[in-house]
Amino acid sequence: MATPLSPSPSSPLSTVAVVGLGTMGTGIAEVLARAGREVVGIDISEAAAAKAVAALEAATARAVERGRLTEQERADALARVRTSTDLRAAADADLVIEVAPESYEIKQQIFRELDGIVRPDTILATGTNALSVTRLAADSSRPERVLGLHFFNPAPAMKLVEVVSSVLTAPTAVSAVTNLALDLGKEPVAVGDRPGFVADGLLFGYLNQAAAMYEAKYASREDIDAAMRLGCGLPMGPLALLDLIGVDTARTVLEAMYAASHDRLHAPAPILKQLSEAGLTGRKSGRGFYTYEAPGSATVVRDALTPLEGAALTPGREIRSVGVAGSGTMASGIVEVFAKAGYEVVLAARSEEKAQTAKARIGKSLSRSVDKGRMTAEAAAQTLDRITAAGSYEAFADVDLAVEAVAEDLEIKQQLFATLDKVCKPGAILATTTSSLPVVACARATSRPQDVIGMHFFNPAPAMKLVEVVRTVLTAEDVHATVREVCGRIKKHAVDCGDRAGFIVNALLFPYLNNAIKMVQEHYATLDDIDAAMKLGGGYPMGPFELLDVVGLDVSLAIEKVLHREFRDPGLAPAPLLEHLVAAGCLGRKTGRGFREYARR
């Protein structure tokens, strides 16, 4: 089980050997040297050792330019690093950190040789994120001194360090390495030995599903990546991240995770094997899911799969006025977005009073924008003037686009679509904002299924840039073209996807959240450790439990159930802990208690 770690006296580990001077090993060496440790960098390749020294010189020079180091501090740090191609150079090390390729054979060979070289009290740490620390320890003559020390890439920038104990590890070794991590300015989290540990255990399942989604041609690589960046606030899309990590590395990690869990969500997507075996391993080879300027480059270049800029779509229909059905937060946000973009908007609710309340909410939102200097008072007044509040859907008689934003209940939506079918003029486009229900079921409630499409906005609609544009098998090409064009006019980024549960974002996000709940349920890690690991190790704006409490546990459970029902994968079954909390009325922030407790407002 993971436990939170707190600062304690400074670590006595003054000399550290780093075995393997690739990107990660070089980054760890830099962190150690800058923190005052004597560093012995060891690699079987003289070229790799020379490259590591050059990289350290360049990285510390950049730190001086940015005012993070003085010239003297840089010189001192570089003087503390020496390199060798002989493992015997680790003889005086207090700690050896092995960062060799993810192979039991290679790592075990290194540990066996180190057994005969280092002092009896030296701690041996493996940087693995996929292999069993216990298995590596058991093969050593000093298993109590072996543990895992998992840094994240790039090591100088990433705060998280997972300290991994096996059942054989001595607490004194864990304590010494934990203190070192704190001295390095890192945030250590103690975890048990299972493939992927906390951060990668959650991250790689998500990356694997994104690869499978792309392989199934459900959405383009650009749309999958844009959806997760813009819909979840992630620093990188999953396919770009796989290219950065290395497709072959990801496949190795997933193989180890699947061997331990037998969860189909961890079974590597076949495309990972195909790309790996073709040598298309991502940035390092110059080609993976994307094509790069050169091996090792981060610059993506056009290839046969890159969409053409401004590629001619089917001519669309003219949209001058828009109707939005609903009076909740999402409906109000969508009305605001359309009105700001210059459209005449009819906001229709079940009563005049509800519609007027929603319009007043939009007025307050516009006032806040004026207060923050985002728009002028005149522009806000003109935006509000474009909105007509109505207590009946009859007011949609002349709109060119009707957007449904009512409760996430299929029966309610189908009734509304049957009404829209009667009141909207021929040629009007009917859109649903559902996040998880079948769009085609709404379309079939009308006599014009070809005019029905999904437009999934994200909350809060005025701030979130993403719209998932969901075509059914019946949606007309010109309807799709029109909605894409409208998204551009309202300054949203449209991504295309087919009509299946979860679309892109929720289909990738909620299994990850569900897996986080399972980790807590199995007492592998605490809420705080998991949230910290994903924010610090994965660059997520919120940890999974923070996000679940914001979304609402009832909403999350409903989406989990829809995904499980659609894909029939046992790994997607909602975690029992989530079901228990919902049954107990602990729904998150809105009720004052979910995974955590909140002060009542």
Secondary structure, DSSP 8 states (H G I E B T S, - for coil): --EE----S-----EEEEE--SHHHHHHHHHHHHTT-EEEEE-S-HHHHHHHHHHHHHHHHHHHHTTSS-HHHHHHHHHTEEEES-GGGGTT-SEEEE---S-HHHHHHHHHHHHTTS-TT-EEEE--SSS-HHHHHHTSS-GGGEEEEEE-SSTTT--EEEEEE-TT--HHHHHHHHHHHHHTT-EEEEEES-TTTTHHHHHHHHHHHHHHHHHTTSS-HHHHHHHHHHHH--SS-HHHHHHHH-HHHHHHHHHHHHHHH--GGGS--HHHHHHHHTT--BGGGTBSSSEESSTT---EE--TTS--TT----------EEEEE--SHHHHHHHHHHHHTT-EEEEE-SSHHHHHHHHHHHHHHHHHHHHTTSS-HHHHHHHHHTEEEESSGGGGTT-SEEEE---S-HHHHHHHHHHHHHHS-TT-EEEE--SSS-HHHHHTTSS-GGGEEEEEE-SSTTT--EEEEEE-TT--HHHHHHHHHHHHHTT-EEEEEESSTTTTHHHHHHHHHHHHHHHHHTTSS-HHHHHHHHHHHH--SS-HHHHHHHH-HHHHHHHHHHHHHHH--GGGS--HHHHHHHHTT--BGGGTBSSSB----
